[in-house]
Amino acid sequence: MINRPLYVDKIMAYTDTPFVKVLTGVRRCGKSTILKMIMEKLQQEHGIPSERIVSMRFDSMDYEDMTAKDMFKAIKEKYPEIQVVGTSGPFSEGPDYVEGWKVASKLGVPLVDEHYYQPAGWFLNNHDYYDRYDRSKPKVYLGEYATHIPGKGNNIETALLEAYHLIGCERNGDIVSMTSYAPLLAKDRRTRWRPDLIYFNNMEVKPGTSYYTQLLFGQNSGNEYIPSVLTLSDNRDDVRKRIGISVVKDSLSQDLILKIVNLLPVKVQANIDLAALGITGKQDATKTVLSGMPDDWKARPETSPVAIGPQYRDELPAYSLTVVKLKSKP
């Protein structure tokens, strides 16, 4: 083989980094050869034993009759520390979804990757989506999801519906192990639809409104879910479906985090009892609010300091996501 240092050295510079390296190119341009060179370099210069390198060419006749079951078994036998992720297809129902879950459950795959892009009404009416999941089956990696409203882009309505759905995911953290938004990146005015999280042009990067939902949940995820009771003065179904709350704790910082979504077109007066969580006197906290009219695509979160006691009263703006973080006492 002819050495290709221009390509090999570029990739080797990212050795031991948490990035997936992907080689793209037309057929027969030498992608597989470069990968073989990289494998040899890993063995010769980094001391990686050959048995620690997984190499599979799917155009090889060796894998002509390989099934998902065969591949799963082979990986688990040789690399038991690798967590295999199954798939249920690109929808939240239908034959691919049913078959994907059937195969994953039968094989004992630990995690299933779910994808779905749904209209506003679906997210509103499926806040309990993961409440209904069978806990004896594999856990879920919600790998792609977004609110897709034909003819509309990323705005307060989509951002709040996704926040509402994430509250349901947090409540079901025993089954939903991870979530990641998609579609992620798109060149502005060069798309056939507009749920993308971040847009860019030749001069600037423009995060969509849904980006701030992801930012607020990502920075305030916590690792311990605390069950809460939501009581409404108006318990009509159409009202109940438009208010969501999640309470989590960060065991490392001991911070307590409240997330509240108000999808109603009116302000909500909230009375929150924190006494059962050990809050006795006034504590310093920060409150971040993302709000606006449903079609507002320029809305950005605003943060302010607040002092919170065991009985916390707040006014939730119409169409808003409110995140309150109580700092632990030093």
N, C-alpha and C positions, 0 to 999 in steps of 0.2 A: 504494500500500500504506500502511496505517496503521502507524506506527512502534510497536514493542513493546519499549521500553527495559528493562522489568522482566526479560524473558527474555534479550534480546540482550546487555545489559551483564553479566548474571550469567555468561554463557558467555565473553564477551570477556575477562573477568578472568583466565581460564585460558589465554589465548593463550600460545603458546610454552612450554607445560608438557607433560610426557610422559604426559598423561592422554587417554584416548579420551572424547570428549564424546558423549553419547547423548541424543536428545530422544525422550520417550515421550508418548503421548497417544492418545485415540480418533481414529478416522478423521475427516478434514476439520476438524480443530481448528486447523490453521495451522502444523504442524511444518515443512513444506517452505517456507512463506513466511518463517518465522523464519530458517531456514538460508540462504535467499536474502539476507535482510538482513545476516546475518553475513558472507556472501561479499562483499557490497558494501562493508561496513565494512572488511574486510581489504584490499580494493583501494584504497579512498579514504583510509583513515587509516594503514594500515601499508605501503602501496606494493607490495602483492603483485600481480604481473601476472596477468591472467586466465588465461594459459596454464599457470600454476602451480597452478591450482585445478581439482581433479577433481570434476565434478558429474554424477551419474547418477541419474535417476529410473527405477526399475525398473518402474513402472506405465506408462511412456511407450511408445508404439508403436514408437519408435525402436529399442528393444531386444527387440522381440517375437521376432525370429529369431536373437538373439545366442547363440552357443555359448561354452563355456568357452575353447575355442581362440581365438575372436574376441576375447574379453575379455583373455586373456593376451597376445595379440599387440599389442592396442591399448595396453595399459599399458606393455609393454616398449619399444614404439616411442616413446611420448611421455614416459615417465618411467623411463628405464633404470636409475636408481638405486634404484627401489622393488623390494624383494624380495617376489615373489608366493609365497604359501604355499598349497599344494594341500591336499586332504583325502582321507582314506581311510575316512570314515564312523565310526560309533560302536563298531565292534568290531575285534578283531584277526584276524578271518577272515571269510569269507562273500563274497557277490557285491559289496557296496558296497566292501569292502576291496580285492578283486581289481581291480574297475573303477577305483577311485580311483588305485591305483598304476599301472595300465596307462595311464591318461590322463596322469598326472603324468610318467611316464617318456617317453611319446611326445612330449609338449610340451617336455620339458626343464625342468619346474618345479624350482627349486633345493631346495625344502623341502616335505615332506609332513607334515601335522598328523595324528598318530595319537591315537585315544582308546580306552581299554579299562578296564573295571572287572571284575576277575577274582577267583575264589575263591582261598583260600590255596594249594591244590594246584597251581594254574596257575603262580603265582609261584615256588613251590618247584621245579617241574619245567621252568621256562623261564628259568633263570638265564643260559643261553647264547642267549637269544632274538635279540639283535642280533649275536652272533657269526656267525650264519648269513646275515646280510643281504648282498645283492649290492652291492659297493662302487662299481659303475659307475652305479648308479641315484641318484635324489635323496636328499638327507640327510633325517633325521627330526627333527621337533619333536614330542616326546611331550607333547602339550598337555593331556591329561586321563588320569589313571590313579589307581587306588586298589585296595586289597584290600577286597573286599566279602564278608563272611561273613554270610549271612542270619540274622537274629535276634540278631546281635551288633553292637556298636559299635566305636568306635576304641579299640584296646588295644595291649598290648605285642606280641601276635602280628601284628597288622596293621602296626604301626610297623616291626618287624624285617623282615618280608617286603618291605616297600617299600624299606627300607635295602638289603636283599639285591639287589633289582632295580636300585636306583640304582648299586650297585657294578658291575653288568653294563653299565649305561649309561656309567659313567666309563671302563670298559675299552674301550668302543666309541665313544669320543668323536670318532673320525674320521667316524662315521656319525650319531650322536645329537648334534645341535647344541645342543638345549635340552630341558629338561623343566619341567613345571609341574603341580602337584597339583590335582586337582578330585575331588569338589565342595569348595568352599572355606568358605563361610559358611552357617550355618543357625540358626534360632531353636530353642533347646532345647525338646524335647518337641513340636515342631511339624513333624516329618519322617516320611516313610514308610520311610526307611532311615537308617543312621547311620555312613556312612564320612566325613562332613564333617570338615574339618580344624579348624575353629574354631566353637564354639557360643556363643551369647549369649542372655541374657534381658533383661528391662527394667532389670536392676541391674548385671550383670557380664558379662565376656567370659571364656569357658572354653576354652582351647586343648585339643584332643584329644592323645592320646599321639603320633599320627602327625605332629603339628605339630613335635615336637621332633626327629624324624628329618629333616624338611625344614630345620629351623633348623640342625642340626649339619652337614648336607651343604652348605647354602647358605653358612655361615660358614667352611667348610673345603673349598671346591670346588677350589682350585688351578687352574692352567691348563696343566699339563704332566703327562701320565700316565706313570708309571714301571712297566714290566712287572715282575711278581714271580712267584715260584714257590712254590706252596703244597704242602707235603709233609705227609701225615698218617700217624700211627702205625697208624691203622685206616682202610684205604682202601676200606671198604665203600661202595657207592653211596649208601645212605641217610645215611651220615655225611658223605661228600664233598659232598652236596647241601645240607648245613646249615652249612657254613663258607664265608665269603666274605671276601676281602681286597682292598683297593685302596690303592695308594700314589701320591700326587700331590705335585707341587711347585708352590709359588707363586713364579713367576719374579720378581715385584716385591719381595716380602719375603724370598725365598730360604728360606722355611719349608718343612719336609718334613712331610707329613701322612699318617698311616696310619689307615685305617678297617677295622675287623674286625667282622664279624657272626657271632655264635654262636647258631644256632637249635636247638642240642642241649639236652636237659633236664639236662645235667651240665656241670660246669666243664671248661674246656680249658686245659691247660698249653701255652703258646705260647713257642717259641724263634724269635726273629726276627733274622736276620743282616743288619745294616745296614752292614757294613764296605765292601761294594761301592759304597755311596752316598757314600763319603767320610767316614763317621762314624769318628773315631779315638779320641777320649776321651769322657769324660762330658759330656753337654750338657743344659742346662735344657729341660724340656718340660712340657706340660700334658696330663693324661689326663682325658677326659670319658667317663662310662659311663652309658648308659641301659639299665636292666635291670628285670626283675620276672617274675612268673608270666604265662603267656600271656593270661589274661583281666584282667590288671591295667590299669585305665584311668586310674589316678592316678599312674603312674610318671613321674618327672622326672629329667633328667640331673644327674649330680653331677661336679664338676670338682675336680681336685687337682693340685698340682705334683709332678713326678717328675724324676729324673735318669736319662738313658739313654745307654748306651755302644754300641759296635759290635755287641755281642752282647746283645740285649734279651730278657729273659725276663719273661713276665707271665702272670697267671691270668685267663682270660676267664670271667666269670660265666655261668652257664646263662642262656639267653634274653637276650642282651645285644648292644648296639652299643657298641663302644669306639672312640674317636677320640683318637689321640695326635698332638700337634703339637710338632715339634722346632723351637725358635726358632733362627734363623740367628745365628751369632756376630757381634757388632758389629765 
